[in-house]
Structures are given as structure tokens and as C-alpha cells.
Amino acid sequence: MRFHLTLATLAMLAAGMAAVGQEPPKHGFWVSRDGNDANPGTAEKPFATVAQARNAVRREIAAGLSKDLVVTIRGGTYELDATLAFGPEDSGTEEHSVTYRAHPGEKVVLSGGRRVTGWRPGEGKTWMAHAPGAKQAGWTSRNLYVNGRRATHARTPNADDKPACWQLADAQLSQDLKRFTLTLAPGLVKDWQNPSEIEVMVAGNWEINRKRVQSVDAKTSTIVLAPPHIPGPDYIRPAPGRWCYLAGAKEFLDRPGEWHLDASTGVLSYWPLPGEDLKQAEAVVPVLQQLVKIAGQPGRPVRNLHFQGIHFQYTDWQIPPGGYQGIQAGHFATAGSSESRWPRITAAVLCTWAEKCSFEDGALACLGGCGIELADGCRGNLIQGNAVHEVGSNGINVGGPNDENAVPKDNRVQNNHVYACGLDDYGAVGIWVGMSQRATIAHNLVHGLPYTGISVGWQWNPQPTACKENIVEYNHVYDVMNRLCDGGCFYSLGFQPGTVVRGNHFHDVHRSEFAQGAPNNGMFIDEGSKGFLFEQNVVYDTSAELVRFNQCQKDWHTWRDNHFGEAAAVKQSGKDIIAKAGPQPPYRKRFGCD
């Protein structure tokens, strides 16, 4: 069964994902768009910013908490000037919590963007406006959102062309790593006016490359990539036959839904979709790459801090100067990076050394990088009831170092709706669990992805690590592998004793014309995977084998009562499992699953 979001459901998600339950307690502070940071922060005289409320909470904490403290935020969009940072001084205690929550029935957005207004007719069918602060501050953005939809950065070939990518005729990296050239078929490269604003995407097997352009030569149909360069693995790096497209030049703006930002003038150009009225539309250019950072310390974590009904929206993500050479699942190499711990694409909400904190009943949407991440030292946290969508890379990350003292433990990701992720990084994963202990990934609805749905593990051999005893249960994952290859609804790596994969509903695994490499499967049990229990999973309708093993063996795991086969047969034999998989009430109704 597929789930479809109706207009009524979308409206409910927009207005009704705010905090549920009773009126907030009186003890605490209030924030309103009509407030003033010089106010005392009462319901009658609220603050204007969440940052000022945090400062007031900090003073209360320093004086000693004697009861739970709640910051109630009235409906509206709060544009952040900088990342909202929380440290140990903003922490609750073992006995008393600190909660930031949307007023019941009101939509609260913490935004890293700036709304674009003042649209006027431009060239041809485009409209023009000044991106707020772009020229003065000297920034540019790789993202534009119109009415909650990620608009298309002007590109060639166009996203609706057949095919939507070109194949490289050649790719050459000099031995001294100083010159990297790509060659396309004759006639495709033009004398574009400003090549330095162009970026090129080249797809690998299960990840992609993104690099800035230094110069072009139309006569030889050659593109010179901007240095510095690294060689990278053959299964990802640009090579003859790889699929690519170019984005960012004004000359590419030739379709409805496309945009271009001139960094030198701050002028934003956009070709509206049919029926879009820019005088009424909400167009937002993101300026921040991260909205919230919760950073505790070893021995001094941030604990008992909660966010309820908050929408975290509008971030950008910039390609590093050395480019983005994908490794896997939003991790990448670039000039100067270390293989000992590859960098990850920036998350809009990042937690380190956080304990018993939560993010519930909100949304992470319109984000240029990753959605939310529980990293080093995170213990006993909860991510539940959130809509995670329109995201450039991974939706939800849980993972830290291979270190018993710092590996994340006992975190729960449940009853979330994760879809339309990997819009920029086609190697992205809906829910990624790396080095982790006792994580529970349960009752999530995950779909509409270019690569894998849920990935667990981060070791490419069967040697013991800090990763073990994770649980992936009762998730519904479908419509995956829409771009790349070598993945599936579920993907695993490494020796993980005590890890359980149970009661999941996996189906509709596709094979794109741009996929180059290994097959796509319902469950791909990859290198070193060992010590799992696979129990009562339903898998059908995959482009290749329902279950595939690579550099591991089926008998390294325990298998019980799984339903693998033709759709009609396993839907019947596994009907009770299917009925239980996916979000639980009331989340099923909220996400339009009923």
C-alpha cells in the first residue's frame, strides 16, 4: 500500500504539527513576533526572540531550578541572525526539564532564511528581486524555496530533459593533482559569461561529486574544475561515461521553476511555475547553514532539554573549496580532509554530548544540508513525530566515533515521516545510523529517496567495534533508489552483535537510468555485516534480489519468519506485520497514512 499526501493533509501538517496537548504551564517565559527583548518575557509582555528567552532561562538555571521551566513561543516565523547555541549552562537537571514549545495550535518556524519581496518583471518570463543582504554581506546561496518547495538552481541539461544528464566523454586529473578537466560531447559546452559561478555534479555508483568550475573551452568542449583536487576512489570519481549536469549560470535559466542569484549585485532571478504569483508567494533564500547547536561536554552534558512543535526550516549548504567527493551517506572527502573521520554534510540541528533531550511533533524542512544529527556522546535522546522533508542530504543522523566513551547510546528515532531527502546529495539516506549502541529506529515512514532508506553500521569488515545492539523495527520504507545504486530499503555494515531488524515493511526499490554499478535490493547486507537477527520482515517488488550479501554470509545472522517473495503472496502471509509497520496512532493520521 502506498501513502499519498492530500492537500488537506498538507494543510494539517503545516498548521497542526505544532505542539499538542494542554496549555503550557505558567512558570517560564513567552516569545512572540509582537514582543520586545526589553520586556520581562511574560505572556502579557513577551520577548521578541528565542535567543533572549534562552538568556533568561540561563539566568534561572544559574539561580537553581526548583521546577520544570517552559518557554512558550507564539505562532510565526522567527528569522535567526546566527545559529542558536545551547550549552551546559542552558541544561535542565535530572529533576527538572527545560522545554521550548510552540503554543498549542500555532505554527512556529525557526528560520535560517530571509524572505524575498519586491518582485518585478525581469528578462523574458523571469521575475527579479534583491536577495536581502546578499550584495552588502557578500554571500551567495545554493538554495531557494518557493512556497515550501525547493526551486531548481538553473541547470543544463534541464531536470525535465530526456535524459536529464549528459555523459562525460573524458575526465583527466593530472599526476600533480593541479589540473582536473572534464570533456563533454562537441557543442555542449558554450562560452558562458561567468564560468566561476557554475558547479558541476558528476554521479558515482552510490555517491556523487560536486565541484566548482574554473574555466571552459567551447572549442574543445572542455571544463576545467577549480582546484584544489584529490584523486578519490574509482567507484565515485568522475570518469568517462559518468552522468553529469551543470548548474548556476544565468544562461541556464530557461525553464519554469528555475532561479539564479548574481552574487555581485544581489539580484535574484526566478521563472515562476504556472499559476505562481510572486506577489503572494513565500520565497525564501537561506543564509545560515545551521539553525540550532546543542553542545555539551564530556562529563558536563546538556540534559533534559526539549523542543516541542517547532519547525526548523531554511538552511543552505556550501560546497567546500576543495569540492564535494562523496564517500557514502552524506560523508565526503575534500582537499585536506582525513580518512580517519570523514566530514559529514552540515545538519540544521546538531547535538553533541546531549542526554535525555527530545525533538517532538515538529518538522525539519527546506534544508540545504542534513536534517538533525545526534553525534558524539549523545545518550537517551528522542526524535519523534517529526515531518522531515525537502532536505538536501540525510534526513536524520545518529552516529559518533568508534569509542566506547563517546559513541551515541540509547537514542530513539520513532514515528517520523522522512521523505524527499537527498535533493542535492543523491547518495543521501533517509535515516543513517553509524557508530551507535542500542539505537531504536522504529515505526518511521520513509520514502521518496535517491538512495537508501535506513542505513545501520559504519565498519567495512567484521572486526568488533563500538557499534552493537541497535534495533530497526516496524518501519515502512518504499520508493527508494531513485537515482543511484548499491543500496536498498535497508543497508548494513560491520559486526553488530545483538542488532535486530524486525517487523519492517520494505518494497518498491527502483533502478534509475543513471545508476552505474551493483544491484538495488530490498535489504543489502554489505561488508562485514555479522551478528544480526532478521525477524518477521516483509520484502517485495525490488529491481534485483530481495536480499543481497556482499563480503559477508547469510549464516553469520539469525533468520526467523521473514516474508520474502512475490508481492501478492507476501502481502497476504505478512499482512499482520504490514499492518503494524509505519507510524503508530496518532501519528498515522497526522502523516496521512490512514
Secondary structure per residue as TSV (DSSP state, phi and psi in degrees):
chain	resnum	aa	ss	phi	psi
A	1	M	-	360.0	133.8
A	2	R	-	-100.5	151.4
A	3	F	-	-109.9	132.9
A	4	H	-	-119.2	134.8
A	5	L	-	-85.9	115.5
A	6	T	-	-82.4	167.1
A	7	L	H	-60.3	-37.8
A	8	A	H	-64.0	-39.6
A	9	T	H	-66.1	-43.2
A	10	L	H	-60.5	-40.5
A	11	A	H	-63.4	-39.9
A	12	M	H	-63.9	-41.7
A	13	L	H	-63.8	-37.2
A	14	A	H	-69.1	-40.5
A	15	A	H	-101.9	-23.3
A	16	G	H	-107.9	2.1
A	17	M	-	-79.8	-3.6
A	18	A	S	-63.4	166.9
A	19	A	-	-53.6	139.2
A	20	V	-	-102.2	163.8
A	21	G	S	110.7	-158.2
A	22	Q	S	-82.4	171.0
A	23	E	-	-59.1	144.1
A	24	P	-	-66.3	153.1
A	25	P	-	-61.5	157.8
A	26	K	S	-74.8	-28.4
A	27	H	S	-73.8	117.9
A	28	G	E	145.7	-152.1
A	29	F	E	-133.0	163.3
A	30	W	E	-126.2	146.7
A	31	V	E	-130.2	138.2
A	32	S	-	-146.1	150.2
A	33	R	T	-61.7	-23.7
A	34	D	T	-94.1	6.6
A	35	G	-	-82.5	-170.3
A	36	N	-	-148.0	132.3
A	37	D	T	-69.1	-9.0
A	38	A	T	-85.2	-8.4
A	39	N	S	-73.3	167.5
A	40	P	-	-79.6	-5.2
A	41	G	-	81.6	26.2
A	42	T	-	-88.0	173.3
A	43	A	S	-61.4	-36.7
A	44	E	S	-78.9	-33.2
A	45	K	S	-130.3	77.7
A	46	P	-	-79.0	164.3
A	47	F	B	-72.2	166.5
A	48	A	S	-98.9	-21.0
A	49	T	-	-130.7	151.5
A	50	V	H	-68.6	-32.3
A	51	A	H	-61.3	-39.6
A	52	Q	H	-69.0	-37.5
A	53	A	H	-62.7	-42.7
A	54	R	H	-58.3	-40.8
A	55	N	H	-63.8	-38.8
A	56	A	H	-67.5	-40.2
A	57	V	H	-61.8	-40.7
A	58	R	H	-58.1	-40.0
A	59	R	H	-67.4	-38.5
A	60	E	H	-63.0	-41.6
A	61	I	H	-64.4	-43.1
A	62	A	H	-61.2	-32.2
A	63	A	H	-80.0	-14.7
A	64	G	-	105.4	118.9
A	65	L	-	-80.5	131.2
A	66	S	S	-112.8	-7.0
A	67	K	S	-158.1	169.0
A	68	D	-	-61.7	146.6
A	69	L	E	-123.2	132.0
A	70	V	E	-124.3	131.8
A	71	V	E	-103.8	116.5
A	72	T	E	-98.9	125.0
A	73	I	E	-111.0	121.3
A	74	R	-	-74.0	160.5
A	75	G	S	-59.6	149.0
A	76	G	E	139.3	174.7
A	77	T	E	-102.0	126.7
A	78	Y	E	-111.5	105.9
A	79	E	E	-79.2	121.4
A	80	L	-	-85.7	136.8
A	81	D	S	-82.6	-24.9
A	82	A	S	-154.3	168.4
A	83	T	-	-57.6	132.3
A	84	L	E	-81.6	111.6
A	85	A	E	-103.9	136.4
A	86	F	E	-126.0	130.8
A	87	G	-	-123.9	-170.3
A	88	P	G	-56.6	-28.1
A	89	E	G	-72.3	-9.2
A	90	D	G	-107.1	10.6
A	91	S	-	-84.4	147.6
A	92	G	-	-73.3	-171.9
A	93	T	-	-118.6	179.6
A	94	E	S	-60.5	-32.7
A	95	E	S	-92.7	-31.9
A	96	H	-	-130.4	137.9
A	97	S	-	-98.3	160.6
A	98	V	E	-122.0	124.6
A	99	T	E	-128.4	131.8
A	100	Y	E	-107.5	118.1
A	101	R	E	-137.5	147.5
A	102	A	E	-70.3	143.4
A	103	H	-	-60.3	134.8
A	104	P	T	-51.8	130.9
A	105	G	T	82.4	3.6
A	106	E	-	-120.1	142.1
A	107	K	-	-90.3	122.3
A	108	V	E	-113.8	124.7
A	109	V	E	-117.6	123.1
A	110	L	E	-94.7	113.2
A	111	S	E	-112.7	136.6
A	112	G	S	-100.4	16.6
A	113	G	E	-116.0	178.4
A	114	R	E	-129.6	130.1
A	115	R	E	-73.3	136.0
A	116	V	E	-97.6	124.6
A	117	T	-	-129.4	-178.5
A	118	G	-	72.8	33.4
A	119	W	-	-67.1	143.0
A	120	R	E	-143.3	155.5
A	121	P	E	-57.9	137.8
A	122	G	-	-114.8	-147.5
A	123	E	S	-74.1	137.5
A	124	G	T	58.4	-124.9
A	125	K	T	-99.1	10.8
A	126	T	-	-86.9	160.2
A	127	W	E	-119.0	155.0
A	128	M	E	-127.9	150.1
A	129	A	E	-160.2	163.2
A	130	H	E	-89.1	126.0
A	131	A	-	-70.7	122.1
A	132	P	T	-55.1	118.5
A	133	G	T	79.8	-2.9
A	134	A	H	-63.5	-47.8
A	135	K	H	-70.0	-43.2
A	136	Q	H	-66.7	-41.7
A	137	A	H	-89.7	-11.9
A	138	G	T	72.3	28.5
A	139	W	-	-106.4	160.6
A	140	T	-	-131.4	170.7
A	141	S	-	-135.7	149.4
A	142	R	S	-99.5	5.3
A	143	N	-	-138.9	146.6
A	144	L	-	-140.0	135.0
A	145	Y	E	-119.2	128.9
A	146	V	E	-122.2	117.1
A	147	N	T	52.9	42.4
A	148	G	T	77.6	8.6
A	149	R	E	-114.6	136.2
A	150	R	E	-73.2	113.6
A	151	A	-	-72.7	162.5
A	152	T	E	-90.5	119.5
A	153	H	E	-61.0	123.3
A	154	A	-	-45.3	128.0
A	155	R	E	-144.1	164.1
A	156	T	E	-144.1	134.1
A	157	P	S	-64.6	163.8
A	158	N	-	-71.0	156.5
A	159	A	T	-63.8	-23.5
A	160	D	T	-101.4	7.4
A	161	D	S	-72.7	159.8
A	162	K	S	-122.1	104.7
A	163	P	S	-79.9	166.1
A	164	A	S	-87.9	4.5
A	165	C	S	-139.5	160.2
A	166	W	E	-105.7	155.7
A	167	Q	E	-98.9	137.3
A	168	L	-	-67.2	134.9
A	169	A	S	-80.7	-30.8
A	170	D	E	-161.8	159.3
A	171	A	E	-149.4	124.4
A	172	Q	E	-133.0	124.2
A	173	L	E	-112.1	122.7
A	174	S	-	-65.3	155.0
A	175	Q	T	-62.0	-30.0
A	176	D	T	-85.3	5.0
A	177	L	S	63.4	20.3
A	178	K	S	-95.5	-17.8
A	179	R	-	-137.5	127.1
A	180	F	E	-128.8	118.4
A	181	T	E	-121.4	145.0
A	182	L	E	-118.6	139.7
A	183	T	E	-120.9	132.0
A	184	L	-	-110.2	172.1
A	185	A	S	-60.8	149.2
A	186	P	T	-53.2	137.2
A	187	G	T	92.1	-11.4
A	188	L	S	-81.5	-35.7
A	189	V	-	-85.8	129.3
A	190	K	-	-113.0	171.4
A	191	D	-	-83.9	70.4
A	192	W	-	-67.3	143.8
A	193	Q	S	-65.2	-38.5
A	194	N	-	-133.2	79.1
A	195	P	G	-60.2	-27.4
A	196	S	G	-68.0	-15.4
A	197	E	G	-89.9	0.3
A	198	I	-	-90.1	141.6
A	199	E	E	-120.5	151.8
A	200	V	E	-117.6	135.8
A	201	M	E	-106.4	126.8
A	202	V	E	-123.8	122.1
A	203	A	E	-82.9	135.2
A	204	G	-	-100.9	-160.1
A	205	N	S	-66.4	-57.9
A	206	W	S	-126.5	8.3
A	207	E	S	-148.1	179.5
A	208	I	E	-129.2	171.1
A	209	N	E	-118.8	142.7
A	210	R	E	-134.4	126.3
A	211	K	E	-137.3	148.6
A	212	R	E	-76.2	155.3
A	213	V	E	-99.0	138.2
A	214	Q	E	-94.0	-46.2
A	215	S	E	-159.2	166.3
A	216	V	E	-134.5	154.7
A	217	D	E	-131.9	103.7
A	218	A	T	-66.0	-32.0
A	219	K	T	-64.3	-39.1
A	220	T	T	-101.7	0.7
A	221	S	T	55.7	42.6
A	222	T	E	-113.9	140.9
A	223	I	E	-116.1	128.0
A	224	V	E	-100.4	121.5
A	225	L	E	-81.2	147.9
A	226	A	-	-73.5	132.1
A	227	P	S	-75.5	169.5
A	228	P	-	-80.8	164.8
A	229	H	-	-126.2	156.9
A	230	I	-	-133.2	155.5
A	231	P	-	-72.8	-53.9
A	232	G	-	78.9	164.9
A	233	P	-	-75.0	148.9
A	234	D	T	-62.1	-29.9
A	235	Y	T	-76.8	-4.9
A	236	I	T	-123.4	-39.6
A	237	R	S	-61.0	155.2
A	238	P	-	-59.0	138.6
A	239	A	-	-156.6	161.6
A	240	P	T	-54.5	135.3
A	241	G	T	93.2	-15.5
A	242	R	-	-68.1	147.9
A	243	W	E	-85.8	143.8
A	244	C	E	-151.1	164.7
A	245	Y	E	-149.6	164.3
A	246	L	E	-113.6	147.7
A	247	A	E	-144.4	151.0
A	248	G	-	113.8	-17.0
A	249	A	-	-85.2	146.5
A	250	K	G	-63.7	-32.4
A	251	E	G	-63.6	-19.2
A	252	F	G	-80.6	-10.2
A	253	L	-	-77.9	91.5
A	254	D	-	-141.8	17.4
A	255	R	S	-141.2	149.1
A	256	P	T	-57.9	140.4
A	257	G	T	91.1	-3.8
A	258	E	E	-97.0	158.0
A	259	W	E	-144.6	163.0
A	260	H	E	-148.0	139.4
A	261	L	E	-119.1	121.7
A	262	D	E	-87.5	106.4
A	263	A	T	-65.2	-28.2
A	264	S	T	-74.3	-29.0
A	265	T	T	-111.8	-15.7
A	266	G	T	76.4	11.4
A	267	V	E	-86.1	125.9
A	268	L	E	-102.5	128.9
A	269	S	E	-115.9	138.0
A	270	Y	E	-145.8	137.4
A	271	W	-	-100.7	107.9
A	272	P	-	-63.7	149.4
A	273	L	-	-70.1	158.7
A	274	P	T	-55.2	129.7
A	275	G	T	88.3	-8.6
A	276	E	-	-79.4	129.0
A	277	D	-	-111.4	106.1
A	278	L	T	-67.2	-16.3
A	279	K	T	-73.3	-20.8
A	280	Q	T	-109.4	-21.6
A	281	A	S	-71.4	155.9
A	282	E	-	-100.6	103.0
A	283	A	E	-106.1	127.9
A	284	V	E	-130.8	129.2
A	285	V	E	-104.2	120.6
A	286	P	E	-76.1	143.8
A	287	V	-	-120.0	-24.8
A	288	L	-	-95.4	150.4
A	289	Q	S	-98.8	-15.0
A	290	Q	-	-143.4	135.2
A	291	L	S	-94.7	-47.7
A	292	V	E	-133.7	135.9
A	293	K	E	-130.6	117.5
A	294	I	E	-105.6	112.0
A	295	A	E	-128.7	99.8
A	296	G	-	-87.0	-166.0
A	297	Q	B	-137.1	153.9
A	298	P	T	-55.7	125.4
A	299	G	T	83.0	-8.0
A	300	R	B	-143.7	66.2
A	301	P	-	-75.1	165.5
A	302	V	E	-87.6	120.8
A	303	R	E	-129.0	153.8
A	304	N	S	57.5	41.8
A	305	L	E	-113.7	130.0
A	306	H	E	-133.5	147.3
A	307	F	E	-128.3	123.0
A	308	Q	E	-125.7	125.0
A	309	G	S	71.5	20.0
A	310	I	E	-95.5	135.4
A	311	H	E	-97.9	119.7
A	312	F	E	-100.1	112.7
A	313	Q	E	-138.1	153.2
A	314	Y	E	71.7	86.1
A	315	T	E	-129.4	161.0
A	316	D	-	-110.3	168.6
A	317	W	-	-144.6	126.4
A	318	Q	-	-100.3	138.9
A	319	I	-	-64.9	132.1
A	320	P	-	-59.5	156.3
A	321	P	T	-55.2	-32.3
A	322	G	T	-87.0	5.2
A	323	G	-	88.4	172.9
A	324	Y	E	-113.8	114.0
A	325	Q	E	-115.9	100.6
A	326	G	E	-60.6	140.0
A	327	I	E	-101.7	-56.4
A	328	Q	E	-178.4	138.1
A	329	A	T	51.7	50.9
A	330	G	T	79.9	1.7
A	331	H	E	-94.2	150.8
A	332	F	E	-152.5	163.7
A	333	A	E	-110.8	149.6
A	334	T	-	-152.2	169.6
A	335	A	T	-57.5	123.6
A	336	G	T	93.7	-7.3
A	337	S	-	-80.0	161.5
A	338	S	-	-111.6	137.9
A	339	E	T	-71.1	-18.2
A	340	S	T	-64.8	-28.2
A	341	R	S	-158.3	95.9
A	342	W	-	-61.9	143.2
A	343	P	-	-67.9	153.4
A	344	R	B	-110.6	152.7
A	345	I	-	-60.4	138.5
A	346	T	-	-59.4	135.8
A	347	A	E	-93.2	142.8
A	348	A	E	-63.0	-35.8
A	349	V	E	-125.5	118.7
A	350	L	E	-121.6	130.3
A	351	C	E	-122.4	130.3
A	352	T	E	-131.6	139.5
A	353	W	S	50.3	50.1
A	354	A	E	-111.6	137.6
A	355	E	E	-130.2	130.6
A	356	K	S	54.6	41.2
A	357	C	-	-102.4	166.2
A	358	S	E	-150.5	153.7
A	359	F	E	-131.6	109.8
A	360	E	E	-131.4	145.7
A	361	D	S	56.7	36.2
A	362	G	-	-125.2	-146.1
A	363	A	E	-154.0	150.6
A	364	L	E	-125.9	108.4
A	365	A	E	-146.3	153.8
A	366	C	E	58.5	55.8
A	367	L	E	-120.2	133.8
A	368	G	S	-78.1	-26.9
A	369	G	S	-106.5	-131.5
A	370	C	E	-87.7	169.2
A	371	G	E	-82.8	-81.8
A	372	I	E	-132.9	146.1
A	373	E	E	-138.1	130.3
A	374	L	E	-105.8	109.8
A	375	A	-	-113.4	-142.9
A	376	D	T	-48.6	130.1
A	377	G	T	73.4	8.4
A	378	C	-	-79.9	129.4
A	379	R	B	-135.5	129.8
A	380	G	S	64.8	32.0
A	381	N	-	-94.8	163.3
A	382	L	E	-131.6	128.6
A	383	I	E	-119.5	109.9
A	384	Q	E	-145.2	139.8
A	385	G	S	73.6	25.7
A	386	N	-	-106.0	143.8
A	387	A	E	-90.7	120.3
A	388	V	E	-118.8	109.5
A	389	H	E	-159.7	166.9
A	390	E	E	52.9	54.5
A	391	V	E	-118.2	137.5
A	392	G	S	-69.5	-35.7
A	393	S	S	-129.7	-134.8
A	394	N	-	-64.3	147.4
A	395	G	S	-77.3	-55.6
A	396	I	E	-133.2	130.7
A	397	N	E	-116.9	137.0
A	398	V	E	-135.2	111.6
A	399	G	-	175.7	145.2
A	400	G	B	-143.2	-154.6
A	401	P	-	-79.5	162.7
A	402	N	S	-80.6	70.2
A	403	D	-	-146.7	119.6
A	404	E	T	-56.4	-31.0
A	405	N	T	-81.9	-21.8
A	406	A	T	-118.7	-8.3
A	407	V	S	-65.3	137.7
A	408	P	-	-61.0	142.0
A	409	K	B	-137.5	144.2
A	410	D	S	59.1	33.8
A	411	N	-	-92.3	148.7
A	412	R	E	-123.2	131.6
A	413	V	E	-124.5	106.4
A	414	Q	E	-147.7	149.1
A	415	N	S	58.0	38.7
A	416	N	-	-105.9	154.3
A	417	H	E	-110.1	108.8
A	418	V	E	-114.6	116.4
A	419	Y	E	-156.7	164.1
A	420	A	S	50.5	48.0
A	421	C	-	-102.8	173.6
A	422	G	-	67.2	30.5
A	423	L	S	-71.9	-22.3
A	424	D	S	-114.1	-41.0
A	425	D	-	-104.5	102.5
A	426	Y	T	-72.6	-5.9
A	427	G	T	-95.0	15.9
A	428	A	-	-77.8	161.2
A	429	V	-	-121.4	144.7
A	430	G	S	-62.2	-54.9
A	431	I	E	-129.8	117.7
A	432	W	E	-110.4	127.2
A	433	V	E	-121.2	114.5
A	434	G	-	-96.2	-124.1
A	435	M	B	-69.7	114.3
A	436	S	-	-159.9	149.5
A	437	Q	B	-122.0	132.5
A	438	R	S	56.6	32.6
A	439	A	-	-71.7	143.5
A	440	T	E	-116.0	118.0
A	441	I	E	-114.0	100.6
A	442	A	E	-138.7	142.6
A	443	H	S	56.7	35.7
A	444	N	-	-96.1	150.1
A	445	L	E	-106.7	117.4
A	446	V	E	-130.4	124.9
A	447	H	E	-165.6	172.0
A	448	G	-	68.0	53.6
A	449	L	-	-125.6	149.8
A	450	P	S	-79.3	-19.4
A	451	Y	S	-133.3	-132.1
A	452	T	-	-82.2	153.0
A	453	G	S	-79.9	-64.1
A	454	I	E	-127.6	129.4
A	455	S	E	-123.7	133.5
A	456	V	E	-133.2	126.0
A	457	G	-	109.5	157.1
A	458	W	-	-155.7	42.0
A	459	Q	-	-139.2	126.4
A	460	W	S	-92.9	34.9
A	461	N	S	-162.8	170.5
A	462	P	S	-88.4	21.2
A	463	Q	S	-76.3	145.6
A	464	P	-	-60.7	141.9
A	465	T	-	-138.4	-173.1
A	466	A	S	-78.9	-1.7
A	467	C	-	-90.0	118.7
A	468	K	B	-168.5	163.4
A	469	E	-	58.1	32.1
A	470	N	-	-85.3	152.2
A	471	I	E	-124.2	125.7
A	472	V	E	-121.1	105.3
A	473	E	E	-141.6	143.5
A	474	Y	S	57.5	36.0
A	475	N	-	-95.1	149.7
A	476	H	E	-112.4	113.2
A	477	V	E	-126.1	127.1
A	478	Y	E	-156.7	170.4
A	479	D	E	55.0	60.2
A	480	V	E	-122.4	174.5
A	481	M	-	60.4	44.6
A	482	N	S	-83.2	-5.6
A	483	R	S	-130.7	-57.0
A	484	L	-	-105.5	-163.2
A	485	C	-	-138.4	176.7
A	486	D	S	71.1	43.3
A	487	G	-	-156.6	-158.7
A	488	G	E	178.4	-164.0
A	489	C	E	-61.8	-40.2
A	490	F	E	-130.4	139.6
A	491	Y	E	-137.4	140.9
A	492	S	E	-138.0	157.0
A	493	L	-	-141.0	143.0
A	494	G	S	81.9	166.0
A	495	F	B	-75.9	117.6
A	496	Q	-	-134.0	74.3
A	497	P	T	-58.2	135.7
A	498	G	T	84.4	0.0
A	499	T	-	-77.2	137.4
A	500	V	E	-122.6	131.4
A	501	V	E	-119.7	107.5
A	502	R	E	-141.2	135.5
A	503	G	S	67.4	24.3
A	504	N	-	-92.1	152.1
A	505	H	E	-113.9	105.9
A	506	F	E	-118.4	127.4
A	507	H	E	-164.6	170.8
A	508	D	E	56.2	71.3
A	509	V	E	-105.6	120.0
A	510	H	-	-100.0	176.4
A	511	R	-	-139.0	110.7
A	512	S	-	-80.4	156.8
A	513	E	T	-66.0	-16.9
A	514	F	T	-93.6	-2.1
A	515	A	-	-74.7	129.0
A	516	Q	-	-133.2	100.6
A	517	G	S	146.3	-148.7
A	518	A	S	-68.5	168.0
A	519	P	-	-69.9	168.7
A	520	N	-	-112.7	136.6
A	521	N	E	-136.0	166.4
A	522	G	E	-65.2	-50.3
A	523	M	E	-130.1	123.0
A	524	F	E	-107.8	108.3
A	525	I	E	-95.7	99.9
A	526	D	-	-96.2	-168.6
A	527	E	T	-44.5	127.4
A	528	G	T	74.7	-3.0
A	529	S	-	-58.3	127.9
A	530	K	B	-160.4	144.1
A	531	G	S	88.8	16.0
A	532	F	-	-89.2	155.8
A	533	L	E	-110.0	119.6
A	534	F	E	-106.9	116.6
A	535	E	E	-140.5	127.9
A	536	Q	S	55.2	43.6
A	537	N	-	-97.5	145.4
A	538	V	E	-112.3	122.2
A	539	V	E	-134.8	129.9
A	540	Y	E	-159.9	170.7
A	541	D	E	51.7	68.6
A	542	T	E	-121.2	153.7
A	543	S	S	-73.4	-19.8
A	544	A	S	-136.4	-150.3
A	545	E	-	-55.0	146.4
A	546	L	S	-64.2	-39.9
A	547	V	E	-133.6	132.4
A	548	R	E	-128.7	145.4
A	549	F	E	-119.4	138.4
A	550	N	S	-136.0	119.9
A	551	Q	S	52.3	39.3
A	552	C	S	-159.1	176.5
A	553	Q	-	-131.1	149.3
A	554	K	G	-59.0	-39.5
A	555	D	G	-78.2	5.1
A	556	W	G	-80.2	-3.2
A	557	H	S	-128.8	167.9
A	558	T	E	-106.9	135.5
A	559	W	E	-124.8	128.2
A	560	R	E	-140.3	123.2
A	561	D	S	50.0	44.9
A	562	N	-	-88.6	156.2
A	563	H	E	-122.5	92.9
A	564	F	E	-114.7	127.0
A	565	G	S	161.2	-155.7
A	566	E	-	-64.7	144.8
A	567	A	H	-55.6	-49.8
A	568	A	H	-60.4	-41.8
A	569	A	H	-69.1	-48.6
A	570	V	H	-77.2	-25.1
A	571	K	H	-63.5	-33.6
A	572	Q	H	-77.9	-49.9
A	573	S	H	-68.3	-28.3
A	574	G	T	-107.9	23.8
A	575	K	H	-62.1	-34.7
A	576	D	H	-69.7	-35.6
A	577	I	H	-66.6	-45.4
A	578	I	H	-59.4	-41.7
A	579	A	H	-63.5	-30.3
A	580	K	H	-87.1	-25.8
A	581	A	S	-71.0	153.3
A	582	G	S	91.9	-177.4
A	583	P	-	-58.4	147.7
A	584	Q	-	-89.2	160.9
A	585	P	T	-62.2	143.4
A	586	P	T	-87.4	5.5
A	587	Y	H	-66.9	-31.2
A	588	R	H	-56.9	-46.2
A	589	K	H	-67.2	-40.9
A	590	R	H	-61.4	-38.3
A	591	F	T	-93.6	8.5
A	592	G	T	72.7	31.0
A	593	C	-	-88.7	-17.5
A	594	D	-	-79.9	360.0
